[in-house]
Amino acid sequence: MKYLPVFLALLVPPAPAAILEDIPGSDEMDIPAFVQTLNQLHRGPPLPPSTKRANVETRWFNQSLDNFDDTNKSVWSQRVMINEDNFVDGSPIFLLLGGEWTIDPSSITSGLWVDIAKEHNGSLVYTEHRFFGESIPILPLSTENLKYHGVEQALADVVNVIKVLKEEDKYKSSKVVVSGGSYSASMVVWLKLLYPDVIVGGWASSAVLEAKVDFSDFMEVVGRAYRQLGGDYCYDLIDNATSYYEDLFQTGQGAKAKKLLNLCDSFDENNERDQWQLFSSIANIFAGIAQYQKPENYDLAQYCSVLRNFDIDDASALSKFVQWRFRQQGCHNPRYQDTVDYYKWAKINHNVHLSWFYQTCRQFGWFQSSANKNHPFGSTFPATMYTDMCHDVFGSQYTSAKIEEYIQATNKKLGGKHPAVENVYMTHGALDGWSAVGSDSATIIPQASHCSDVWSIGPTDSPALRAAKERVIELVREWLA
């Protein structure tokens, strides 16, 4: 387990940059370690701090609780943000779709989509997805009420926002183009698929399209990122340390692993599901770092240097790194039952972290497992961990077979990796784990990760990244011609 030191050009001390954030609205109950790491993989695409002043208006749009049942007269209010600073009557509407996050004005005050909108004197409109942020159609978040949650309902909400806007004189002749990142990029594709005449074109950055229960390829791509950008030594360190801890659990030395990893007393080293949560949490920490890495900043190389600097022993270095990322004083506790209890608490206390988990159980899957062996994160977190949680949180109808049925229905309706759409430009980073369920026809940006092209064109952009951004600009011009 010892490692012969290798000196890197980029060595950085442990610093609290880009670490796991405290999540608001959960003071009454601690967020389990596993949920913290999962939330890092499902946060909105980041934007740089805006240096531009903009007048962003918040409006509330009446929506039907059920867009597909005329007998259900219940309505709710959806939050929408609008930036008209450069708008001229009749100019295009540049729609930005919100995904599994709380929308923020900065997303329509800076970035590439804002730059393009300014060129066309467009209005920027940012929609918040139902059951996220402040756009909550119904409470409590019971399994029964969450039946109104889903991408089809959310897309119908978007269509209604467009319809209401275009009833205003200034928007009557406005063409609509749409953009999104990650899950909301998927929505761009599906909006064009299901409502082809509502928008003239769309840009989908890192769209995840193929619903899949056992998403084992995700960690392979994450591992590739660490090998390419962090170096073989970093990949091997993670691999060696993970294998060491797995061996301890598998050979009846779980108590030793528990001590070395600084796990709390209530963590049951003999409970298989607790082991699943532990190793999945560790893998998610590394995946969360890789998800928004910028190769021009040498992000992964620097984090790998931090990892190495914690200790010359691989197992000890990994343990200290994980504790640093959790920012916790004392022990940490990735217990399966804590996660289930937290999600059950969220159903009653209206915590929207539950909302995305429900969608994965009901529509998408995308459960990152260790079944693919081509990664350094071990083999101890099967997709079964997630399907078991779906069952334990949402009820007995969420069996593995039923979840598989839901996921296949999604692919059948929405086209999987091959949706029949036109005038949608899709991009992916080559080192983005989510690209494994993206379109085969997407533009691939070397070394880039998730939503890497949403920033304005800048001097540090690689030639391929700049070309991808310039292509978006060209296509929007064509769509609006």
C-alpha positions, -999 to 999 in steps of 0.1 A, spaced: 0 0 0 30 24 0 35 48 -28 69 61 -41 65 99 -42 63 116 -76 68 153 -78 42 172 -98 44 207 -112 11 215 -96 9 209 -59 -17 226 -39 -25 224 -2 -59 213 10 -82 242 6 -120 245 9 -126 251 -28 -155 235 -46 -162 212 -16 -196 198 -7 -219 226 2 -243 227 31 -278 224 16 -304 249 28 -337 239 42 -326 208 60 -317 221 95 -342 198 111 -324 167 99 -288 161 90 -283 152 53 -268 117 51 -233 114 36 -246 95 5 -273 121 -2 -247 149 0 -226 132 -27 -256 124 -49 -268 160 -48 -234 171 -61 -241 151 -93 -275 167 -98 -268 204 -93 -274 230 -120 -246 239 -145 -223 264 -129 -219 299 -143 -191 324 -134 -200 353 -112 -218 378 -133 -201 412 -139 -231 425 -158 -260 443 -143 -294 432 -155 -330 438 -146 -343 403 -140 -381 402 -134 -397 372 -116 -432 363 -128 -456 335 -117 -475 316 -144 -506 296 -136 -503 260 -145 -526 230 -144 -517 204 -118 -523 177 -144 -518 189 -180 -533 157 -194 -565 155 -174 -591 181 -182 -613 170 -153 -586 180 -128 -591 218 -123 -563 223 -97 -538 250 -106 -505 261 -91 -479 289 -98 -447 283 -116 -418 307 -112 -402 322 -143 -374 347 -145 -372 372 -175 -344 395 -186 -356 420 -212 -327 444 -210 -318 440 -247 -352 431 -260 -369 448 -289 -405 440 -296 -408 411 -320 -373 399 -313 -368 362 -304 -374 346 -271 -343 328 -258 -357 302 -234 -335 286 -208 -350 255 -191 -345 248 -155 -338 212 -144 -335 195 -110 -323 227 -92 -335 261 -80 -333 287 -108 -311 318 -102 -310 351 -121 -273 348 -129 -281 321 -154 -297 348 -176 -273 376 -170 -240 359 -182 -229 330 -203 -229 320 -240 -268 319 -242 -269 354 -229 -243 366 -254 -263 350 -283 -295 366 -271 -279 400 -270 -268 397 -306 -304 391 -316 -320 417 -292 -337 387 -275 -356 383 -243 -342 357 -219 -367 336 -202 -358 310 -175 -384 285 -164 -383 266 -131 -391 229 -133 -422 218 -113 -413 203 -79 -380 222 -77 -370 255 -62 -401 275 -54 -423 259 -80 -441 233 -59 -475 223 -74 -488 203 -44 -479 193 -9 -469 171 9 -444 153 -14 -461 120 -9 -459 92 -34 -495 99 -43 -488 136 -50 -456 129 -68 -476 113 -96 -479 149 -109 -441 150 -112 -425 140 -145 -408 153 -176 -440 152 -197 -458 174 -172 -428 198 -171 -426 200 -209 -463 209 -210 -457 236 -185 -430 251 -207 -453 250 -237 -479 269 -217 -454 296 -206 -445 301 -243 -482 303 -252 -489 329 -225 -459 350 -235 -469 350 -271 -503 363 -262 -486 396 -253 -483 421 -282 -445 424 -279 -440 387 -282 -467 378 -308 -442 375 -337 -412 363 -316 -396 331 -327 -385 308 -298 -352 291 -294 -344 270 -263 -313 259 -244 -306 237 -214 -278 218 -196 -277 183 -183 -313 171 -176 -327 204 -189 -307 197 -221 -326 164 -223 -358 185 -220 -346 206 -250 -344 175 -271 -378 161 -259 -395 195 -263 -386 195 -299 -396 158 -302 -431 162 -286 -438 198 -297 -419 203 -329 -437 235 -340 -433 254 -307 -396 262 -311 -375 267 -341 -343 252 -327 -325 242 -295 -291 238 -280 -287 208 -257 -254 209 -236 -247 174 -221 -282 160 -227 -287 126 -210 -312 107 -232 -311 70 -227 -329 60 -195 -311 31 -179 -315 13 -146 -279 1 -142 -258 30 -154 -224 13 -149 -206 31 -177 -207 64 -158 -178 55 -134 -157 42 -163 -157 76 -179 -150 93 -145 -120 69 -141 -108 78 -175 -109 115 -166 -86 109 -136 -62 88 -156 -60 113 -185 -60 145 -165 -47 134 -131 -22 108 -142 -18 70 -138 -5 75 -103 -38 92 -92 -59 65 -108 -38 38 -92 -39 54 -58 -77 55 -58 -78 19 -72 -53 6 -46 -70 23 -16 -105 12 -26 -93 -24 -32 -76 -24 2 -108 -13 20 -130 -37 1 -106 -66 10 -109 -56 47 -147 -59 46 -146 -91 25 -122 -108 49 -140 -101 81 -119 -70 90 -147 -45 87 -140 -31 121 -105 -21 110 -118 -5 79 -144 13 99 -117 28 122 -93 37 93 -122 55 74 -133 72 106 -169 59 103 -193 65 132 -202 38 157 -237 33 142 -222 23 109 -226 -15 106 -195 -29 90 -214 -62 86 -244 -47 68 -240 -51 30 -262 -21 23 -241 1 45 -210 -10 26 -228 -2 -7 -235 34 6 -199 38 18 -182 29 -15 -208 47 -36 -203 78 -15 -165 76 -21 -170 72 -58 -195 100 -60 -170 124 -43 -145 118 -71 -173 119 -97 -186 152 -84 -151 168 -87 -147 155 -122 -182 165 -133 -173 202 -137 -136 201 -141 -120 225 -165 -89 210 -181 -73 244 -188 -73 250 -150 -57 215 -143 -84 209 -118 -80 171 -116 -42 173 -115 -45 197 -85 -70 176 -66 -49 145 -72 -19 164 -57 -40 172 -27 -50 135 -24 -14 124 -26 -2 151 -1 -25 138 26 -4 107 32 22 86 15 0 55 23 -27 52 -3 -54 40 21 -47 67 46 -46 94 19 -80 83 6 -96 83 40 -83 118 48 -93 131 15 -129 119 19 -131 134 53 -118 167 40 -144 167 13 -172 160 37 -160 190 59 -171 171 89 -156 173 124 -154 138 138 -168 107 122 -190 103 91 -218 79 86 -229 67 51 -257 43 64 -283 30 40 -311 34 65 -302 70 72 -307 77 35 -341 60 35 -352 78 66 -340 111 52 -361 107 20 -391 96 41 -387 127 62 -384 148 30 -418 135 19 -434 150 50 -412 181 54 -414 192 17 -376 189 10 -372 190 -28 -341 168 -28 -366 140 -28 -380 152 -62 -351 141 -83 -348 108 -66 -384 102 -74 -379 109 -111 -350 85 -113 -371 58 -97 -401 65 -119 -387 76 -153 -349 75 -158 -329 52 -136 -293 64 -142 -282 46 -111 -244 48 -111 -232 13 -102 -199 -4 -99 -208 -32 -124 -184 -19 -150 -150 -31 -139 -130 -5 -159 -127 21 -131 -108 26 -98 -138 27 -75 -142 -10 -67 -171 -33 -72 -192 -27 -41 -222 -6 -51 -247 -23 -73 -277 -7 -89 -297 -28 -65 -289 -2 -38 -309 24 -57 -338 1 -66 -340 -10 -30 -342 26 -19 -370 33 -44 -390 5 -29 -383 15 7 -391 52 1 -420 51 -24 -437 19 -17 -441 -18 -26 -451 -10 -62 -415 1 -69 -401 -34 -75 -370 -39 -96 -392 -53 -124 -416 -23 -123 -387 2 -123 -373 -15 -153 -407 -13 -170 -409 24 -162 -375 31 -177 -382 12 -209 -414 31 -213 -394 63 -211 -371 52 -239 -400 41 -261 -417 74 -258 -387 97 -259 -365 79 -283 -335 69 -261 -302 78 -277 -318 83 -311 -346 108 -308 -362 117 -342 -356 155 -339 -343 182 -362 -327 216 -355 -313 205 -321 -275 209 -316 -262 185 -289 -228 186 -273 -209 165 -248 -176 166 -230 -155 135 -239 -147 131 -201 -183 136 -189 -197 105 -173 -232 114 -184 -221 113 -221 -224 75 -220 -262 79 -222 -261 108 -246 -267 109 -283 -243 92 -307 -246 122 -330 -236 148 -304 -205 170 -309 -178 156 -286 -154 182 -270 -120 165 -261 -110 165 -224 -141 185 -215 -167 175 -189 -203 183 -181 -219 214 -197 -184 227 -205 -196 250 -233 -222 271 -214 -197 299 -206 -189 328 -228 -162 323 -254 -129 330 -236 -91 330 -242 -86 297 -224 -110 278 -246 -95 249 -265 -99 251 -303 -125 223 -301 -144 240 -273 -144 273 -291 -155 256 -323 -185 241 -305 -195 274 -291 -192 291 -325 -213 264 -340 -241 272 -316 -239 309 -326 -241 300 -363 -270 276 -359 -291 301 -339 -285 326 -367 -298 300 -392 -328 291 -371 -338 327 -367 -332 337 -403 
